[in-house]
Amino acid sequence: MNEADASLAGLVRPALPRIAEAVEAIAERLAAGGRLHYFGAGTSGALAALDAMECAPTFGVAPDLVVAHTCMGSAEDDADAGRAAAAAVGHGDGAVGVSAGGETPFTVAALGAAAGLRVALVCAAGSRLAVAAQIAIEIPTGAEVVAGSTRLKAGTAQKMVLNMLSTGVFARLGYVYRGRMVGVVPENAKLRARAAGIVEELAGVSHAEAEAALATAGGEARVALVMLHLRVGAQEARRLLAGGRLSDLLE
């Protein structure tokens, strides 16, 4: 299994141009007020749901900005359910269908019926899901160590690409700065310490100063960084962030 997994980065590499194209297209739609929708069934749906769930606490975005529409079991064969789920996608949104083989009726129907941008993430070539997409990210992962168990190589490849998609999109939108999670939601002790460390490092201040700025900023690292760099209050920092990206303000 370890040898099989070691091959995956090389298999993903040829798809990087399509991944980059998808990142740019999705970021453009989210910047204009759209949302990102994932569609998947079984393991593929679970991985999509995981990525969607992690976006809000990691980047500090609204919980409904990235949503996953998933199913399990016999519902995977329900194309009508897929088309019904696709009704949630607006013309200004992005939709990503995730499937190992690219033939799951729920996912194929959902992506085919989705308005807006349609992206396929599939671990095979020439699938119906890829045909339904405007951007097809195809990563043929080949035979699994346990035949048919797509939670292995295919699932790992999907997780790698989903990481790239969501992280790339929110980096483009200014929620990542110099490789730091500046949008992190400090909802527990570990994340509060992480936010303080980010502000301390990027603003070049003491730990106590970073904690004080975060307290004034309501725990928002991006707001605290603008406050410290531009010597403004929290309200003015939020106003500036509403009109521009963090990198533009700090640099």
RODO-2510 file (C-alpha; in nm, 4 decimals, decimal comma):
residues 251
     n   res          X          Y          Z
     1     m     0,0000     0,0000     0,0000
     2     n     0,2836     0,2362     0,0789
     3     e     0,4404     0,1746    -0,2619
     4     a     0,1056     0,2333    -0,4319
     5     d     0,0530     0,5582    -0,2417
     6     a     0,4034     0,6757    -0,3300
     7     s     0,3072     0,6796    -0,6972
     8     l     0,0167     0,9207    -0,6538
     9     a     0,1984     1,2543    -0,6548
    10     g     0,3434     1,1666    -0,9937
    11     l     0,0002     1,0707    -1,1231
    12     v    -0,1488     1,4007    -1,0028
    13     r     0,1278     1,6136    -1,1557
    14     p     0,0063     1,5972    -1,5202
    15     a    -0,3315     1,7296    -1,4023
    16     l    -0,1857     2,0426    -1,2395
    17     p    -0,2777     2,2717    -1,5332
    18     r    -0,6434     2,1669    -1,5046
    19     i    -0,6329     2,2024    -1,1258
    20     a    -0,4911     2,5531    -1,1633
    21     e    -0,7570     2,6382    -1,4206
    22     a    -1,0276     2,5204    -1,1812
    23     v    -0,8801     2,7193    -0,8920
    24     e    -0,8820     3,0403    -1,0932
    25     a    -1,2349     2,9854    -1,2244
    26     i    -1,3794     2,8970    -0,8833
    27     a    -1,2021     3,1867    -0,7107
    28     e    -1,3446     3,4272    -0,9690
    29     r    -1,6969     3,3093    -0,8926
    30     l    -1,6561     3,3217    -0,5152
    31     a    -1,5069     3,6707    -0,5386
    32     a    -1,8239     3,7789    -0,7188
    33     g    -2,0484     3,6378    -0,4463
    34     g    -2,0919     3,2797    -0,5614
    35     r    -2,0573     2,9576    -0,3652
    36     l    -1,8730     2,6286    -0,4167
    37     h    -2,0722     2,3041    -0,4282
    38     y    -1,9278     1,9531    -0,4112
    39     f    -2,1192     1,6479    -0,5331
    40     g    -2,0155     1,2923    -0,4563
    41     a    -2,1296     0,9507    -0,3379
    42     g    -1,9732     0,6973    -0,1063
    43     t    -1,6060     0,7558    -0,0275
    44     s    -1,5827     1,0351    -0,2849
    45     g    -1,8735     1,2149    -0,1203
    46     a    -1,7248     1,1678     0,2267
    47     l    -1,3950     1,3205     0,1139
    48     a    -1,5782     1,6119    -0,0480
    49     a    -1,7782     1,6657     0,2714
    50     l    -1,4567     1,6649     0,4747
    51     d    -1,3019     1,9311     0,2547
    52     a    -1,6155     2,1459     0,2696
    53     m    -1,6350     2,1121     0,6481
    54     e    -1,2726     2,2203     0,6950
    55     c    -1,2989     2,5432     0,4922
    56     a    -1,4856     2,7531     0,7501
    57     p    -1,2528     2,6915     1,0491
    58     t    -0,9360     2,6941     0,8375
    59     f    -0,9994     3,0080     0,6353
    60     g    -1,2587     3,1929     0,8436
    61     v    -1,5235     3,1919     0,5695
    62     a    -1,8994     3,1483     0,6089
    63     p    -2,0019     2,7864     0,6810
    64     d    -2,2301     2,7795     0,3773
    65     l    -1,9726     2,9140     0,1309
    66     v    -1,8527     2,5611     0,0515
    67     v    -2,1182     2,2898     0,0743
    68     a    -2,1191     1,9190    -0,0041
    69     h    -2,4158     1,7283    -0,1463
    70     t    -2,3559     1,3587    -0,0847
    71     c    -2,5240     1,0201    -0,0590
    72     m    -2,4415     0,6607     0,0333
    73     g    -2,5565     0,3134    -0,0514
    74     s    -2,8432     0,2591    -0,2939
    75     a    -2,8942     0,6364    -0,3252
    76     e    -2,5781     0,6447    -0,5369
    77     d    -2,7858     0,5033    -0,8229
    78     d    -3,0522     0,7762    -0,7995
    79     a    -2,9949     1,0164    -1,0885
    80     d    -3,3133     1,2073    -1,0038
    81     a    -3,1764     1,2795    -0,6562
    82     g    -2,8590     1,4120    -0,8163
    83     r    -3,0544     1,6459    -1,0416
    84     a    -3,2604     1,7634    -0,7444
    85     a    -2,9444     1,8360    -0,5437
    86     a    -2,8054     2,0377    -0,8357
    87     a    -3,0935     2,2848    -0,7989
    88     a    -2,8935     2,4467    -0,5162
    89     v    -2,6267     2,5624    -0,7639
    90     g    -2,6698     2,9155    -0,8972
    91     h    -2,5392     3,0486    -1,2275
    92     g    -2,2620     3,2327    -1,0447
    93     d    -2,1530     2,9285    -0,8422
    94     g    -1,8982     2,6549    -0,8983
    95     a    -1,9828     2,2825    -0,8893
    96     v    -1,7289     2,0029    -0,8485
    97     g    -1,8327     1,6420    -0,9084
    98     v    -1,6055     1,3925    -0,7322
    99     s    -1,6034     1,0276    -0,8374
   100     a    -1,3478     0,7509    -0,8643
   101     g    -1,4794     0,5939    -1,1841
   102     g    -1,6818     0,8902    -1,3071
   103     e    -1,9949     0,6825    -1,3721
   104     t    -2,1941     0,7155    -1,0468
   105     p    -2,5498     0,8126    -1,1525
   106     f    -2,6091     1,0544    -0,8618
   107     t    -2,2870     1,2486    -0,9266
   108     v    -2,3046     1,2437    -1,3071
   109     a    -2,6643     1,3666    -1,3054
   110     a    -2,5899     1,6344    -1,0458
   111     l    -2,2963     1,7796    -1,2343
   112     g    -2,4762     1,7621    -1,5665
   113     a    -2,7718     1,9559    -1,4251
   114     a    -2,5694     2,2119    -1,2306
   115     a    -2,5746     2,5730    -1,3414
   116     g    -2,2548     2,7768    -1,3397
   117     l    -1,9039     2,6330    -1,3605
   118     r    -1,8811     2,2526    -1,3768
   119     v    -1,5610     2,0742    -1,2698
   120     a    -1,5052     1,6976    -1,2617
   121     l    -1,2530     1,5279    -1,0341
   122     v    -1,2284     1,1662    -1,1458
   123     c    -0,9717     0,8875    -1,1139
   124     a    -1,0262     0,7417    -1,4603
   125     a    -1,0077     0,8640    -1,8179
   126     g    -1,2974     0,9204    -2,0568
   127     s    -1,5815     0,9012    -1,8044
   128     r    -1,9344     1,0391    -1,8307
   129     l    -1,8561     1,2753    -1,5422
   130     a    -1,5670     1,4273    -1,7366
   131     v    -1,7916     1,4742    -2,0410
   132     a    -2,0421     1,6655    -1,8245
   133     a    -1,7727     1,9077    -1,7032
   134     q    -1,6242     2,2242    -1,8444
   135     i    -1,2975     2,1468    -1,6656
   136     a    -1,2093     1,7792    -1,6249
   137     i    -0,9398     1,6836    -1,3747
   138     e    -0,8652     1,3235    -1,4686
   139     i    -0,6155     1,1222    -1,2632
   140     p    -0,6146     0,7556    -1,3693
   141     t    -0,4937     0,5892    -1,0497
   142     g    -0,5154     0,2326    -1,1843
   143     a    -0,5739    -0,0898    -0,9939
   144     e    -0,6108    -0,0791    -0,6165
   145     v    -0,4158    -0,3011    -0,3775
   146     v    -0,7572    -0,4305    -0,2661
   147     a    -0,9500    -0,4552    -0,5928
   148     g    -1,2396    -0,2132    -0,6136
   149     s    -1,1646    -0,0378    -0,2840
   150     t    -1,1566     0,3201    -0,4097
   151     r    -1,0961     0,4564    -0,0605
   152     l    -0,7300     0,3640    -0,1176
   153     k    -0,5339     0,5110    -0,4126
   154     a    -0,8321     0,6855    -0,5696
   155     g    -0,9423     0,8315    -0,2370
   156     t    -0,5937     0,9534    -0,1544
   157     a    -0,5595     1,1189    -0,4953
   158     q    -0,8985     1,2850    -0,4524
   159     k    -0,7982     1,4194    -0,1100
   160     m    -0,4763     1,5594    -0,2571
   161     v    -0,6627     1,7426    -0,5328
   162     l    -0,9411     1,8681    -0,3056
   163     n    -0,6726     2,0119    -0,0769
   164     m    -0,5243     2,1941    -0,3757
   165     l    -0,8597     2,3225    -0,4964
   166     s    -0,9881     2,4704    -0,1709
   167     t    -0,6515     2,5963    -0,0485
   168     g    -0,5699     2,7468    -0,3871
   169     v    -0,9079     2,9185    -0,4089
   170     f    -0,8886     3,0758    -0,0643
   171     a    -0,5261     3,1733    -0,1116
   172     r    -0,6368     3,3575    -0,4260
   173     l    -0,9099     3,5281    -0,2225
   174     g    -0,6669     3,6473     0,0455
   175     y    -0,7379     3,4020     0,3271
   176     v    -0,3806     3,2724     0,3176
   177     y    -0,0850     3,5085     0,3544
   178     r     0,2797     3,4023     0,3276
   179     g     0,1783     3,0435     0,3879
   180     r    -0,0122     3,1257     0,7071
   181     m    -0,3770     3,0538     0,7926
   182     v    -0,4628     3,4171     0,8568
   183     g    -0,8355     3,3405     0,8455
   184     v    -0,8163     3,0720     1,1151
   185     v    -1,1122     3,0720     1,3550
   186     p    -0,9663     3,0661     1,7110
   187     e    -1,2434     2,8585     1,8666
   188     n    -1,0257     2,6602     2,1074
   189     a    -0,7008     2,7005     2,3003
   190     k    -0,4862     2,5420     2,0302
   191     l    -0,6245     2,7684     1,7581
   192     r    -0,6068     3,0795     1,9772
   193     a    -0,2382     3,0071     2,0302
   194     r    -0,1951     2,9511     1,6566
   195     a    -0,3629     3,2827     1,5735
   196     a    -0,1427     3,4658     1,8234
   197     g     0,1672     3,3052     1,6761
   198     i     0,0633     3,4050     1,3238
   199     v     0,0106     3,7679     1,4256
   200     e     0,3317     3,7741     1,6290
   201     e     0,5375     3,6417     1,3393
   202     l     0,3836     3,8392     1,0529
   203     a     0,3541     4,1688     1,2390
   204     g     0,6918     4,1420     1,4122
   205     v     0,5496     4,2146     1,7576
   206     s     0,5741     4,0461     2,0965
   207     h     0,3425     3,7641     2,1906
   208     a     0,1665     3,9893     2,4406
   209     e     0,1128     4,2569     2,1746
   210     a    -0,0234     3,9968     1,9359
   211     e    -0,2688     3,8669     2,1960
   212     a    -0,3808     4,2221     2,2798
   213     a    -0,4393     4,3052     1,9135
   214     l    -0,6354     3,9824     1,8645
   215     a    -0,8523     4,0616     2,1661
   216     t    -0,9375     4,4017     2,0185
   217     a    -0,9952     4,2408     1,6781
   218     g    -1,2410     3,9877     1,8162
   219     g    -0,9964     3,7036     1,7501
   220     e    -0,9616     3,7780     1,3776
   221     a    -0,5962     3,7496     1,2792
   222     r    -0,6448     3,9358     0,9481
   223     v    -0,7999     4,2313     1,1311
   224     a    -0,5255     4,2303     1,3955
   225     l    -0,2546     4,2289     1,1265
   226     v    -0,4034     4,5304     0,9485
   227     m    -0,4411     4,7117     1,2812
   228     l    -0,0755     4,6570     1,3699
   229     h     0,0700     4,7273     1,0243
   230     l    -0,1365     5,0367     0,9454
   231     r    -0,1884     5,1650     1,3028
   232     v    -0,5668     5,1761     1,2717
   233     g    -0,8539     5,0571     1,4874
   234     a    -1,0491     4,7343     1,4416
   235     q    -1,3420     4,9033     1,2677
   236     e    -1,1180     5,0740     1,0126
   237     a    -0,9221     4,7511     0,9598
   238     r    -1,2443     4,5650     0,8774
   239     r    -1,3477     4,8397     0,6384
   240     l    -1,0154     4,8173     0,4577
   241     l    -1,0331     4,4378     0,4373
   242     a    -1,3830     4,4580     0,2907
   243     g    -1,2397     4,6584     0,0016
   244     g    -0,9158     4,4738    -0,0643
   245     r    -0,7010     4,1687     0,0008
   246     l    -0,4752     4,1409     0,3030
   247     s    -0,1618     4,1150     0,0892
   248     d    -0,2467     4,4404    -0,0897
   249     l    -0,2956     4,6209     0,2410
   250     l     0,0214     4,4937     0,4039
   251     e     0,2550     4,5222     0,1064
***
